[in-house]
């Protein structure tokens, strides 16, 4: 089999700095998939771009958390268990899993997708911001089951995985637990007829890497991206341009700027191609899986 890689640009719609980076990468042919944070202020601009460019695979980044102190948003559905005492979405995925009513989470998923379609935007796929709908943080796997059921009802592919490989086991996760989560994900995806990638590569390569310079950073990440199992692997980045706006929102803004630089770098794409890694989109994934 061939080795395919989806690099999804997460957090599209977060702010102007993210939108400009993602849109430039799309237009330059540097990325093929992205997902929009519908509760965020720049979501409408992202949707307008998506409507103008239906050829790009742009979906909904289901957002149930609001982790930044100076940049706040609320659920679209008004669910009372989806917010903290300040009236904004919970700051962490653990808080979502512990406090959010599952029916209100389902209503919010549907509201975010409806917000897209009501604005004339047709999402290509769905995924989840911060993994708050996976159930991995507290063992509340009913959230994953619900998410996949809703994806099946609405007819969208989703970010999870059906296969496991030691090379891409998430850092700090015992392999047996990772293996077991694969079985759960595969079972419910099959039951609800939801298309998933074969593998999911969770990013854990930022922070310390930047201290050694950009070339070392690029080399280290590309070693990971070129050592993949056969089949379709998804990973994700959060590209954004370096602006005062971004710096005022995200403490780790440098990571996002370097991911934008990484995806815009011709050397990145040359090395992937040289190592037999074919970049595809979520639309490509859907077509591939439908043919099987």
N, C-alpha and C positions, 0 to 999 in steps of 0.2 A: 504493500500500500504506500501511497504518497503521504507526506507530512504537510498538513495544512495548519495555518495559524490565523486566528481571528484576534486582532488587537483592537479592542473596543475603547473608544474615547469616552470615558465616564464623565459625569458632572457637566455635560453640555447644558446650557441654560442657567448655570449657577450665577454668572455675572458676565459683563461685557468682555472682560479679559479672557475668560474661557471661550466665549462664543467666537471671538476673533481668531483665536488659535485653532479651534476645531474647524471653522469654516475655511481658513487658509489651507489647512492640511487636506481637507476634502478636495478643494479646488486644485491643489497641486498633486493630487493622486497619492498622497502619503498615508492616508487612512481610508478604510472602507466601511467602518461601522462606528456608530456613536449612540448615546442615549441621553435623553433630556430629563432634567429634574423639574417636573411640572409645577411644584409649589413655589419655585424660586422666581425672582424678579425678571430674569432675562429669558424665561421660557418662551414667551411669545415671539421674541426675535429669532430664537432657535427654530421654532415651528415654521415661521415664515420662510426661513432658508430651506427647511425640509420640503415645504410645498413647492418652492421654486426649483428644487433639485430632487425629484422623486427617484432618480437613479441611485441615490445614496441610501444605504441601509441605516436609517435613523429611527430609534425606538424610544421607549419610555423607561426612564431610570426610576423605578418605583421608590419613592423617598418617604421614609417613616421617621427619620432622625434629623435633628438640626444641631450639629456639633459645635458651631462657632458662636462665640460670645457676642460679637458685634454685628452679626448678620443673621437675622431671625426670620422664620416663616411659620405658617400655620397649616394644618391639614385642609384640603379642599372640601372634605366631607363634613367638617365640624364635629368629628367624633370626640366625645369628652375624655375617653381613656387614652387618646392619642397624644395628649399634651401634658406638660408639667404644670407646676403651680403658677408659672409665669404666663401660661396660655400658649406656649410654643411647643413644637414637637420635641419629644424626648431627646436628650443629648447623646445617648448611647444606644446601641442595639440591645445590650443587656436590659436596659430600662424598658425598652419596647417589649421585649419578650416577657418581662415580669409584670408589666402593668396594662398592656393594651388588650382590649377585648377582641377576640378573633373575628367576630362579626363586623366590628367597627374597622378592623384592618382590611377585611374584604371589601367593605364599602369604600374605603379610601383607595384601594387598588382600582376599583371600578371607576371612581370619580376622577382619578388621574388619567386613566385611559379615555374616559368620556370627555375630559377637558381638551385632550388632543383632537379627538374626532369632531367635537363640536366646533373647533376652530379650523376645520377643513384639512387637518393633518392626519395622514394615515401611517401609524407606527409600523415598523418592520418587525420588531421583536420587543420583548420586555426583559429587564433585569432588575436587580435590587441594590440600592445604595446601602453600603455598610453591612450587607448581609443580615439585615434586621428581620428578614422573613424566612431565614433558613432554619432557625431553631437550634443552631450550633452552640449558642452561648449558655443556655440553661437546659438544653435537652427538650425543648418544647417543639418537637418535630411536627406537631399538628399544624404549625404555621407553614411549613414547607408543603405539606399535603394540601392545605387550602390554596396556597399560591399556585401550585401545579393544576389543581382542579379549575381554578378561575382562568388560568392560561389556556387550558383545554377548551373551556366553554367559549372563550373569546377568540380562540384560534391563533394564538401567538407562540412562537418559540421562546425559550427561557434560558437564562444562565444557570445551569447546574451541570452535572456530569453523570455519565453512565459507566465510566471505566476508571480504573485506578492504576497508578504507576509510581514506584518509589522515587523516581526522579522529580516528580512534581507534587509529592506529599507536602501539604502546608507546613511551614516551619512551626515547631512546637506541638504539632498534632501527632499523637501516637498512630503508627501506621494501621493497626487493627481498627481503630476508631474511624480513620479515613476510609478504610476498606468497607466497613459496615455502612457508612454514610452513602457510599456509592450504590450499595444494594438497595437502600431505601429510596434514593433518588431515581434509580432506574426503574424500580417497581411502580412508583406512582406516576412517573412520566409515561410508562407503557400503559397504565390503566387509563390515564386521561388523554392519551394520544398527543403528548407534547414533545416537540422536537428539542433536543438538547445537544450541545457539543459532546464529543466523547470524553474530553478531559478539560479540567479547569485549573489553570496555573495562577495561584494567588500571588500577587506581587509582594515581595518582602525585601526589596533590594535598594531601598533609598537610604537617606540619612548618612551613615558612615561612608558610603561609596563616594559621596560628593567631595569628601576631604582629600581624595587622591587625584582630583582633576577629572575633566570631562572624558578624556580618552579612556582612562581606566574604568570609569563609570559605564561608558558605552561597551567596552570590551567585556566587562563582567556580565552585563545584562544579555548581550548577544551570545555568550557561552550558554546561558540558560535557555534562551529562545531557540538555539540551534540544536540542543540536546533534548529532543522531544520524541515521544512515541509515535508510531504510525497512526494516522487518523486525524481527527480535527481537535485541536486544542484551542481554547480561548484564554486570553489574558486581557488585562486592561490597564490603561494609563489615564492620567488626568491632565491633559495639556492645557496650558494657559500662558498668556504673554505677561512679561514682567511689567507691572504697572503699580501705581500707588493704590489703585482700587484693590488689586489682588493682595497686596501686602497688608492692607487694612482688614482683610477678611480671614485669610488663611495663614496660620503660624508657619507652616511648612511650605510656604509659597515657592521656595527654591526647587523643591522636588517637582512641582508642576511645570515650572519654567524649563527645567532640564529634560523632562519628559517631552515637552513640546519640541525642544531642540533635538532630542533623540529621534523623534518621528520625522522631523524635517530634514534629517541628515541623509544625504545620498549614500554615504558609507553604510549606514544601517541597512538600507534596502539591498545594497550590493552584497553584503555579507549574508543576509538571509537567503537571497537567491542562490548565491554560490554554494550554500550548504543544503540546498534542496528544500528549503522552507517556502511554501507558496502562501502568500497572504490572500485571504478570502474575506468575504463579508458574511453577515448573517443571512442575507438573501441567498448567497451561494450555498451556505449550510443547509437552508431549508430545501433548496432544489436537490442537493445531493441526497439528503435523507429521504425525500419523497420518491426518489428513483429506486431506492433499495426495496 
